[in-house]
Every structure is written in C-alpha cells, then in structure tokens.
Amino acid sequence: MEEIIIRNGTADDVDAVMDLVHELALYEKAPHEVTHTAAQMRLDGFGDRPLFNLLVAEHAGVVVGMALCYVRYSTWKGAMTYLEDFYVQEPYRGQGIGHRLFEQCVAQAKADGMAGICWQVLDWNEPALNFYRKYNAVLDPEWINGKILF
C-alpha cells in the first residue's frame, strides 16, 4: 500500500473535500443539512481572506480524509482552534490516519499559540468518542449547542 500523506489542503482539493463532507453528513444522518458549495468553500478558504485551515490525507493522489479548523475566540481562554470537521473514509480507518490528522491539528494549534483545541462530537458516535478519549479529551455533556441560521 502506498504511503498516506498528510498535507495542507489547496483550492484544488475542495471538490474531494466536499465529497467527504457529504459522506460525513450521511454518516451523521443529516445529508439534507449540507447546503454549502465547493465554489463558496474555495472562496472562503483560499481567497483574499481565508476563513479556515484545511488538512488532507492523501493516498495515491486521492484525498481520503480531512480536517478543517479555524480560530475561535474564548473570553475565558483566549484564541482556540476549533475543529469543525474531521473525517476519514471508511476503508482507510484503523490505519492511524485519523490520529495523524488530529495530531497535526493539535501541533498547528500549539505552533500558532492557541490556548487549546475544541470540537463537537455526537453523543451516539461511539467510535469518535473512543478516539477522543485516547487523548484524555474533556467530553462535556453539560453545555447545550445553540445556533441561528440565516
């Protein structure tokens, strides 16, 4: 098997990343929730004022995993990295790719002087919960998510 490469994503990766986003939404039982487009993602991430950082896992020239992060500001902690989406295609799971992507996100957050890294995980997603437990992550059931969509 060819080596898995973890690298910074580019605008050329966006179509493949959006395919992964759709796979993730299907896994999370919410495929109808994805309304974003590849064109908008290219503009938002690779335009004059990038809004996020993208890491991709590549095997034989094909993107098989990704992690998308951005800066979140906490009045209690300061600047934090927020891990918005983190996904590895099913055939590539169990090979350490997720760990490599996650560890690269953590390393980048540390290098950028962030106070920490945070994310959300669905309470029924046992594989993800178990993954984060390996890092001694705090999985706080106390806070309720809120949002208003426009």
C-alpha positions, 0 to 999 in steps of 0.5 A: 500500500502506498504511503498516506500523506498528510498535507495542507489542503489547496483550492484544488482539493475542495471538490474531494473535500466536499465529497467527504463532507457529504459522506460525513453528513450521511454518516451523521444522518443529516445529508439534507443539512449540507447546503454549502458549495465547493465554489463558496468553500474555495472562496472562503478558504483560499481567497483574499481572506481565508476563513479556515485551515484545511488538512488532507490525507492523501493516498495515491493522489486521492484525498481520503480524509480531512480536517478543517479548523479555524480560530475561535475566540474564548473570553475565558481562554483566549484564541482556540482552534476549533475543529469543525470537521474531521473525517476519514473514509471508511476503508482507510480507518484503523490505519492511524490516519485519523490520529495523524490528522488530529495530531497535526491539528493539535501541533498547528494549534500549539505552533500558532499559540492557541490556548487549546483545541475544541470540537463537537462530537455526537453523543451516539458516535461511539467510535469518535468518542473512543478516539477522543478519549485516547487523548484524555479529551474533556467530553462535556455533556453539560453545555447545550449547542445553540445556533441561528441560521440565516 
